[in-house]
Amino acid sequence: MIRIVTLIFVLSILRLDAQIDKNTSLFTDLKKEDSIFFERGFNQCDLNYLKSKVVNDLKFYHDQGGFQDKKTFFENIEKYICSNTESKPIRKVDIKSLEVFPLYNDEQLYGVIQKGIHHFYLRQKDKEDLWTSTAKFTHVWVLENETWKLSEVLSYDHQKPILENNTQNILQLLEQNHVPAVGLGIIEKGKLTKIAVYGTLDKKNIAPYNTIFKVASLTKPIVTLITLKLIDKGLLELNEPLYKYWIDPDIKDDNRYLKLTPKIILTHQTGFPNWRYLDKKNKLRFQFEPGTKYQYSGEGFEYLRIAIEKKLNKSIEQLAKELLFNPLEMNDTFFWWEPNVEESRYAQNFNMTGDKIETDKYYEANAAANLLTTVEDYGKFLAYVINGAEISNELFQEMIKQQIKLKENDFFGLGWEILTGFSNNEYALLHTGKDPGVSTLAIWFPQSNNGYVIFLNGDNVNSVYEFLLSNKEFYFGEELWNKR
């Protein structure tokens, strides 16, 4: 901290005329050093060159990523900048912004302070670079054995590009990846504050603000909350055996059905496959003892739906409208293609190469998939969850509790995956959805009460996710930025 304060103090007392003339060899040399350092080291990931051009006690100060010493700096470069050569961040300097101030000791030049503005882009093979952010920088270069080496780095005042460029970038990215539309919803401090839809419904018609997306497995968090609300009302118990209400005919001769409860299902520990059609005999069967390990299963959620419907003599659609859709005014959310679904607002689905996938309309509810909704509606739901969902605190804490470990920093709660290891002890609850031509994400952070929704109507989405989740211009806040 002392060194950064000292650096700022030095900058503050430098006279304007102390800046090196841009026609001098010193200015030109340092411009060249900056250019080669970041082109070879950052853009091309020549880490050996990069290491040869920094001092052993390198200090790196970032206004969002925090302080990094040399060891952490190179760990982050390798992990986040150089791990994916197909899609990676690129740095370009604004040459006109460069300023150089010499540092003398008894009239002997020992270093310079270099200031300027740099821009960051997302580079993909055979595609134009996409501008993602802009920041100011201050570098301290020192002479070691007549070689310029980087000693201290400040990167600060990160800003998103102007709105016109935001729109241009995302539209360009969607077109490049054959994804017609993306819907974005942002919850800040428990309130749905931003909703945006970019692109087209079908590569022709502009996608409106209230575009209807199919969201695949983002159906499951809806059914999870319906279940928890029924438990909170005393109409169901978390550890209640479900065989009293439903036994699937395929497993009636396997008494492991006795162990199936809402909790076992919401934590994906049923022992069922994802879908029975994946079995050679197209039969539902147990693949392991319920409650002994995790295995993601849509069949489990369907089992829960049928049991609840039989116990309460109400359909999942009725329960959803009573407990969620009507109170939250989620007027554009449906389990199936009801007459009220406005097909003219539906985001048609497209495969990896941009070919349209024929819309398969369905007329029965599925607790694990196929929900139709808008960014606004699902954003309302996510904000409601973030604010406690009007269930008891005890039950809410049970939902976000680490029920079962999947791998390091990765757990499952009730209906939500839990990611840990964020800065400031933050953690995230996450669910995704994937079907042909459908890629969706909902993520929220219990400590900050922030949340994010992304809906895409295409398959070739990795670069789009990479851009959105690593890019502050789309407001995906400090939690996601610092996780990277």
FENDA-V893613 format. One record per pair of residues at least 12 apart in sequence whose ideal C-beta (glycine too) atoms are under 10 Angstrom apart, sorted by the first residue. I is the first residue (numbers start at 1). GAP is how many residues later the second one is. If there is no record, write none. Layout:
i;gap
I;GAP
I;GAP
This chain:
i;gap
1;60
1;66
3;54
3;56
3;58
3;137
3;148
3;149
4;55
4;57
4;63
4;134
4;148
4;150
6;146
7;52
7;54
7;106
7;131
7;133
7;144
7;145
7;147
8;130
8;146
10;91
10;93
10;103
10;130
11;90
11;102
11;104
11;127
11;143
14;85
14;87
14;88
14;89
14;99
14;101
15;86
16;83
18;81
18;82
18;83
18;84
18;95
19;79
19;80
19;81
19;82
19;83
19;94
19;96
20;78
20;79
20;80
20;81
20;82
20;92
20;94
21;79
22;73
22;74
22;76
22;77
22;78
24;76
24;78
26;74
26;76
26;83
26;86
27;71
27;72
27;73
27;75
27;85
27;87
28;72
29;71
29;83
29;112
29;119
30;68
30;69
30;70
30;72
30;82
30;83
30;84
30;109
30;111
30;118
31;62
31;64
31;67
31;69
31;83
31;85
32;116
33;20
33;79
33;81
33;106
33;108
33;114
33;115
33;116
33;117
34;57
34;59
34;61
34;64
34;66
34;80
34;82
34;84
34;103
34;105
34;107
34;114
34;116
35;57
35;58
35;60
35;63
36;13
36;17
37;12
37;13
37;16
37;17
37;54
37;102
37;104
37;111
37;112
37;113
38;12
38;52
38;53
38;54
38;55
38;80
38;99
39;51
39;52
39;53
39;54
40;13
41;12
41;13
41;36
41;40
41;41
41;50
41;109
42;35
42;39
42;40
42;46
42;47
42;48
42;49
42;76
42;78
43;38
43;39
43;45
43;46
43;47
43;48
43;49
43;78
43;80
44;38
44;41
44;44
44;46
45;32
45;33
45;36
45;37
45;38
45;40
45;43
46;36
47;27
47;30
47;31
47;34
47;35
50;23
50;24
50;27
50;32
50;100
51;19
51;23
51;26
52;95
52;97
53;88
53;91
53;94
53;95
53;96
53;97
54;16
54;19
54;20
54;95
54;96
54;97
54;98
54;99
55;15
55;85
55;86
55;87
55;89
55;94
55;95
55;96
55;97
56;13
56;14
56;88
56;93
56;95
57;12
57;13
57;94
57;95
58;12
58;13
58;14
58;15
58;16
58;91
58;92
58;93
58;94
58;95
59;14
59;81
59;91
59;92
59;93
59;94
59;95
60;12
60;13
60;16
60;90
60;92
60;93
60;94
60;95
61;77
61;91
61;92
61;93
61;94
61;95
62;14
62;73
62;91
62;92
62;93
62;94
62;96
63;72
63;73
63;91
63;92
63;93
63;94
63;95
64;69
64;71
64;91
64;92
64;94
64;408
64;414
64;417
64;418
65;15
65;90
65;93
65;358
65;413
65;416
65;417
65;419
66;357
66;416
68;85
73;80
76;408
79;405
80;390
80;403
80;404
81;403
84;40
84;378
84;379
84;382
85;38
85;40
86;37
86;38
86;39
86;376
86;377
86;380
87;35
87;36
87;37
87;38
87;40
87;375
87;376
87;378
87;379
87;380
87;383
88;33
88;34
88;35
88;36
88;37
88;378
89;31
89;32
89;33
89;34
89;40
89;43
89;44
89;377
89;381
89;382
89;395
90;29
90;30
90;31
90;32
90;33
90;39
90;40
90;41
90;42
91;27
91;28
91;29
91;30
91;44
91;46
91;64
92;26
92;27
92;28
92;29
92;37
92;39
93;21
93;23
93;24
93;25
93;26
93;44
94;22
94;23
94;24
94;25
94;40
94;42
95;21
95;22
96;20
96;21
97;18
97;19
97;20
97;21
97;39
97;40
98;16
98;17
98;18
98;19
98;20
98;39
99;13
99;14
99;15
99;16
99;17
99;39
100;12
100;13
100;14
100;15
100;16
100;39
100;41
101;12
101;13
101;14
101;37
101;39
103;37
103;38
103;39
103;40
108;35
109;34
110;31
110;32
110;33
110;34
111;28
111;29
111;30
111;31
111;32
111;33
111;37
111;38
111;40
111;41
112;27
112;28
112;29
112;30
112;31
112;36
113;25
113;26
113;27
113;28
113;39
114;23
114;24
114;25
114;26
114;27
114;36
115;21
115;22
115;23
115;24
115;39
116;19
116;20
116;21
116;22
116;23
117;17
117;18
117;19
117;20
117;40
117;42
118;15
118;16
118;17
118;18
118;19
118;37
119;12
119;13
119;14
119;15
119;16
119;42
120;12
120;13
120;14
120;15
120;35
120;38
120;350
120;351
121;12
121;48
122;47
122;51
122;341
122;344
122;345
122;348
122;349
124;49
124;52
124;53
124;339
124;342
124;343
126;50
127;45
127;46
127;48
127;49
127;50
127;336
128;41
128;44
128;45
128;48
129;40
130;31
130;35
130;38
130;39
130;40
130;42
130;43
130;46
130;333
130;337
130;341
131;29
131;30
131;31
131;34
131;35
131;37
131;38
131;340
131;342
132;28
132;29
132;33
132;34
132;37
132;335
132;338
132;339
132;340
132;341
132;342
133;25
133;26
133;27
133;28
133;337
133;338
133;339
133;340
134;23
134;24
134;25
134;26
134;27
134;28
134;31
134;339
135;19
135;20
135;21
135;22
135;23
135;24
136;18
136;19
136;20
136;21
136;22
136;23
137;16
137;17
137;18
137;19
137;20
138;14
138;15
138;16
138;17
138;18
139;12
139;13
139;14
139;15
139;16
140;12
140;13
140;14
158;314
158;315
158;323
159;313
159;314
160;311
160;312
160;313
160;314
160;315
161;310
161;312
162;311
163;310
165;308
166;30
166;32
166;305
166;307
166;308
167;29
167;31
169;29
169;298
169;302
169;304
169;305
170;12
170;14
170;26
170;28
170;29
170;294
170;297
170;298
170;301
170;303
170;304
171;27
171;28
171;29
173;25
173;26
173;290
173;291
173;293
173;294
173;295
174;24
174;25
174;26
174;282
174;283
174;284
174;286
174;287
174;289
174;290
174;293
175;24
175;25
175;28
175;179
176;284
176;287
176;288
177;173
177;175
177;177
177;279
177;281
177;282
177;283
177;284
177;285
177;286
177;287
177;290
178;25
178;172
178;173
178;174
178;175
178;176
178;177
178;280
178;281
178;282
178;283
179;19
179;20
179;170
179;171
179;173
179;175
179;258
179;260
179;277
179;278
179;279
179;280
179;281
179;282
179;284
179;285
180;18
180;19
180;20
180;21
180;22
180;23
180;24
180;25
180;27
180;167
180;168
180;169
180;170
180;174
180;176
180;257
180;276
180;277
180;278
181;16
181;17
181;18
181;19
181;20
181;21
181;22
181;25
181;26
181;27
181;30
181;32
181;166
181;167
181;169
181;274
181;275
181;276
181;277
182;14
182;15
182;16
182;17
182;25
182;29
182;31
182;165
182;193
182;257
182;272
182;273
182;274
182;275
182;276
182;279
182;282
182;283
182;285
182;286
182;292
183;12
183;13
183;14
183;15
183;16
183;24
183;26
183;27
183;28
183;29
183;30
183;32
183;164
183;190
183;191
183;192
183;193
183;195
183;196
183;257
183;270
183;271
183;272
183;273
183;274
184;12
184;13
184;14
184;191
184;195
184;268
184;269
184;270
184;271
184;284
184;290
184;291
184;292
185;12
185;189
185;190
185;191
185;192
185;193
185;194
185;195
185;196
185;197
185;198
185;257
185;266
185;267
185;268
185;269
185;270
186;189
186;193
186;196
186;264
186;265
186;266
186;267
186;288
186;289
186;290
186;291
187;192
187;193
187;195
187;196
187;197
187;198
187;199
187;200
187;255
187;257
187;258
187;261
187;262
187;263
187;264
187;265
187;266
188;195
188;260
188;261
188;262
188;263
188;264
188;287
188;289
189;194
189;197
189;198
189;259
189;260
189;261
190;193
190;194
190;195
190;196
190;197
190;198
190;254
190;258
190;259
190;260
190;261
191;188
191;192
191;195
191;196
191;258
191;259
191;260
192;183
192;184
192;186
192;187
192;188
192;189
192;190
192;191
192;192
192;194
192;259
192;261
193;186
193;190
193;257
193;282
194;181
194;185
194;258
194;280
194;281
195;14
195;15
195;179
195;180
195;181
195;184
195;185
195;258
196;13
196;179
196;278
196;279
197;12
197;13
197;14
197;16
197;150
197;177
197;178
197;179
197;258
198;13
198;276
199;12
199;148
199;257
199;258
199;259
200;147
200;148
200;257
201;142
201;143
201;144
201;145
201;146
201;147
201;256
202;144
202;145
202;146
202;147
202;148
202;154
202;255
203;145
203;147
203;151
203;153
204;144
205;139
205;140
205;143
207;138
207;139
207;140
207;141
207;250
208;136
208;137
208;139
208;166
209;136
209;165
209;166
209;167
210;121
210;122
210;132
210;135
210;164
210;165
210;166
210;167
211;121
211;134
211;135
211;136
211;163
211;164
211;165
211;244
211;246
212;120
212;121
212;122
212;129
212;130
212;131
212;132
212;133
212;134
212;135
212;160
212;161
212;162
212;163
212;165
212;243
213;119
213;132
213;133
213;134
213;136
213;158
213;159
213;160
213;161
213;162
213;164
213;165
213;220
213;225
213;227
213;240
213;242
213;243
213;244
214;132
214;133
214;134
214;135
214;145
214;146
214;148
214;155
214;156
214;157
214;158
214;159
214;219
214;221
214;222
214;223
214;224
214;226
214;241
214;243
215;118
215;154
215;155
215;156
215;157
215;158
215;159
215;160
215;163
215;216
215;217
215;218
215;220
215;223
215;224
215;225
215;226
215;227
215;238
215;240
216;82
216;152
216;153
216;154
216;155
216;216
216;217
216;218
216;219
216;220
216;221
216;222
216;223
216;224
216;239
217;57
217;79
217;81
217;84
217;151
217;152
217;153
217;154
217;214
217;215
217;216
217;217
217;218
217;221
217;223
218;151
218;153
218;155
218;160
218;163
218;164
218;213
218;214
218;215
218;216
218;220
218;222
218;223
218;224
218;235
218;237
219;79
219;82
219;97
219;116
219;146
219;147
219;148
219;149
219;150
219;151
219;152
219;153
219;154
219;212
219;214
219;221
220;46
220;48
220;76
220;78
220;80
220;81
220;147
220;148
220;149
220;151
220;195
220;196
220;211
220;212
220;213
221;150
221;157
221;160
221;161
221;164
221;178
221;193
221;194
221;195
221;208
221;209
221;210
221;212
221;221
221;223
222;94
222;98
222;101
222;102
222;103
222;108
222;111
222;113
222;145
222;149
222;151
222;156
222;159
222;163
222;193
223;42
223;43
223;78
223;79
223;81
223;82
223;85
223;93
223;96
223;97
223;112
223;142
223;143
223;144
223;145
223;148
223;192
224;38
224;41
224;42
224;77
224;80
224;143
224;161
224;165
224;175
224;189
224;190
224;191
224;192
224;207
225;95
225;98
225;99
225;156
225;159
225;160
225;164
225;165
225;166
225;174
225;189
225;190
226;78
226;79
226;82
226;90
226;93
226;94
226;96
226;97
226;98
226;141
227;35
227;36
227;38
227;39
227;74
227;77
227;78
227;81
227;89
227;92
227;96
227;140
227;187
227;188
228;34
228;38
228;95
228;157
228;161
228;163
228;164
228;167
228;168
228;170
228;171
228;186
228;187
229;90
229;93
229;94
229;95
229;160
229;161
229;162
229;166
230;32
230;78
230;81
230;82
230;84
230;89
230;93
231;31
231;32
231;160
231;161
231;164
231;167
231;183
232;91
232;157
232;158
232;159
232;160
232;162
232;163
232;164
233;90
233;158
235;73
235;76
235;77
235;79
235;84
236;25
236;26
236;68
236;71
236;72
236;75
236;76
237;24
237;25
237;26
238;23
238;24
238;25
238;26
238;28
238;157
238;160
238;176
239;22
239;23
239;24
239;25
240;20
240;21
240;22
240;23
240;67
240;71
241;16
241;17
241;18
241;19
241;20
241;21
241;23
241;66
242;15
242;16
242;17
242;18
242;19
242;20
242;22
242;23
242;61
242;62
242;64
242;65
242;66
242;68
242;69
243;12
243;14
243;15
243;16
243;17
243;18
243;64
244;63
244;66
244;67
245;61
245;62
245;63
245;64
245;65
245;66
245;67
246;14
246;57
246;58
246;59
246;60
246;61
246;62
246;63
246;64
246;65
247;13
247;56
247;59
247;60
248;12
248;24
248;28
248;35
248;36
248;37
248;51
248;54
248;55
248;58
248;59
249;34
249;35
250;26
250;29
250;31
250;32
250;33
250;34
250;35
250;36
250;49
251;20
251;21
251;32
251;33
251;34
251;35
251;52
254;17
254;30
254;31
254;32
256;14
256;15
256;29
256;30
256;32
256;33
256;34
256;35
257;13
257;29
257;33
257;46
258;32
259;12
259;27
259;30
259;31
259;32
259;33
260;12
260;26
260;30
260;31
260;40
260;43
260;44
260;47
261;29
261;30
261;43
261;46
262;42
262;45
262;46
262;152
263;28
263;135
263;140
263;151
264;26
264;27
264;36
264;39
264;40
265;25
265;32
265;34
265;35
265;36
265;37
265;38
265;39
265;40
265;42
265;102
265;149
265;150
266;34
266;35
266;38
266;132
266;133
266;137
266;146
266;147
266;148
266;149
266;150
267;24
267;27
267;33
267;136
267;137
267;144
267;145
267;146
267;147
267;148
268;25
268;26
268;27
268;28
268;29
268;30
268;32
268;33
268;135
268;136
268;138
268;144
268;147
268;149
269;19
269;20
269;21
269;22
269;23
269;24
269;25
269;26
269;28
269;31
269;134
269;135
269;143
270;14
270;16
270;17
270;18
270;20
270;21
270;24
270;25
270;26
270;27
270;29
270;30
270;31
270;33
270;34
271;14
271;15
271;16
271;17
271;18
271;19
271;20
271;21
271;22
271;24
271;26
271;28
271;29
272;12
272;13
272;14
272;15
272;16
272;18
272;23
272;24
272;25
272;26
272;27
272;28
272;29
272;30
272;31
273;12
273;13
273;14
273;22
273;23
273;24
273;25
273;26
273;27
274;21
274;22
274;23
274;24
274;25
274;26
274;94
275;22
275;23
275;24
275;27
275;93
275;94
276;21
276;22
276;23
276;26
277;22
278;21
284;13
284;15
284;18
284;19
285;14
291;113
292;112
293;111
293;113
294;109
294;110
294;111
294;112
294;117
294;118
296;72
296;110
296;116
296;121
297;71
298;68
298;69
298;70
298;71
299;68
299;69
300;67
300;68
301;65
301;66
301;67
301;68
301;114
302;14
302;63
302;64
302;65
302;66
302;67
303;64
303;65
304;12
304;63
304;64
305;14
305;30
305;60
305;61
305;62
305;63
306;61
308;59
309;56
309;58
315;20
315;49
315;50
316;19
316;49
316;50
316;51
317;17
317;18
317;19
317;21
317;47
317;48
320;13
320;14
320;15
320;45
320;51
321;12
323;66
323;67
324;53
324;56
324;57
324;60
324;65
325;48
325;52
325;55
325;56
327;53
327;57
327;63
328;49
328;52
328;53
328;55
328;56
329;47
329;48
329;51
330;43
330;44
330;46
330;47
330;48
330;49
330;50
330;51
330;54
331;43
331;45
331;46
332;13
332;40
332;41
332;42
332;43
332;44
332;45
332;46
333;38
333;39
333;40
333;41
333;43
333;44
333;45
333;47
333;48
334;31
334;36
334;37
334;38
334;39
334;43
335;27
335;28
335;29
335;30
335;31
335;32
335;34
335;35
335;36
335;37
335;38
336;25
336;26
336;27
336;28
336;29
336;30
336;34
336;35
336;36
337;22
337;23
337;24
337;25
337;26
337;33
337;35
338;25
338;34
341;20
341;31
343;16
343;18
345;29
346;13
346;15
346;26
346;111
347;25
347;27
347;90
347;91
347;108
347;109
347;110
347;111
348;89
348;109
348;110
349;86
349;87
349;88
349;89
349;90
349;107
349;108
349;109
349;110
350;86
350;87
350;88
350;106
350;107
350;108
350;109
350;110
351;85
351;86
351;107
351;108
351;109
352;84
352;85
352;106
352;107
352;108
352;109
353;106
353;107
354;104
354;105
354;106
355;82
355;104
356;81
357;78
357;79
357;80
357;81
357;100
357;101
357;102
358;78
358;79
359;78
360;75
360;76
369;64
369;65
369;66
369;69
370;63
370;65
370;68
371;62
371;69
373;67
373;80
373;82
374;79
374;81
375;78
375;79
375;80
376;77
377;76
378;62
378;64
378;75
378;77
379;63
379;72
379;73
379;74
381;61
381;70
381;72
382;47
382;49
382;60
382;61
382;62
382;69
382;70
382;71
383;61
383;66
383;68
383;70
385;14
385;15
385;30
385;31
385;44
385;57
385;59
385;61
385;66
386;43
386;58
386;59
386;60
386;62
386;63
386;64
386;65
387;62
395;19
396;18
396;50
397;16
397;49
398;15
398;16
399;14
399;15
399;16
399;17
399;19
399;30
400;13
400;14
400;16
400;18
400;27
400;29
400;44
400;46
401;12
401;13
401;17
402;16
402;18
402;25
403;12
403;13
403;15
404;14
405;13
406;12
406;13
408;12
408;13
409;12
409;13
409;18
409;74
410;20
411;16
411;18
412;17
413;16
415;14
415;16
416;12
416;13
416;14
416;15
416;26
416;27
416;28
417;12
417;13
417;14
417;15
417;26
418;12
418;28
419;24
419;26
419;60
419;64
421;62
422;23
422;25
422;26
422;56
422;57
422;58
422;60
422;61
423;55
423;56
423;58
423;59
423;60
424;23
424;24
424;54
424;55
424;58
425;22
426;19
426;20
426;21
426;22
426;24
426;52
426;53
426;56
426;57
427;18
427;19
427;20
427;52
428;15
428;16
428;17
428;18
428;19
428;20
428;22
428;23
428;24
428;51
428;52
428;55
429;13
429;14
429;15
429;16
429;17
429;22
430;12
430;13
430;14
430;15
430;22
431;12
431;13
432;22
432;33
433;22
433;23
434;25
434;27
435;24
436;22
436;23
437;19
437;20
437;21
437;22
438;17
438;18
438;19
438;20
438;21
438;23
439;15
439;16
439;17
439;18
439;19
439;20
439;21
439;22
439;23
439;25
439;26
440;13
440;14
440;15
440;16
440;17
440;21
441;12
441;13
441;14
441;15
441;20
441;24
441;27
441;28
442;12
442;13
443;26
443;33
443;36
443;37
444;35
445;32
445;33
445;34
445;35
447;32
448;29
448;30
448;31
450;25
450;26
450;27
450;28
450;29
450;30
451;26
451;28
452;16
452;17
452;22
452;23
452;24
452;25
452;27
452;28
454;14
454;15
454;20
454;22
456;12
466;18
468;12
469;12
469;14
469;15
470;13
470;14
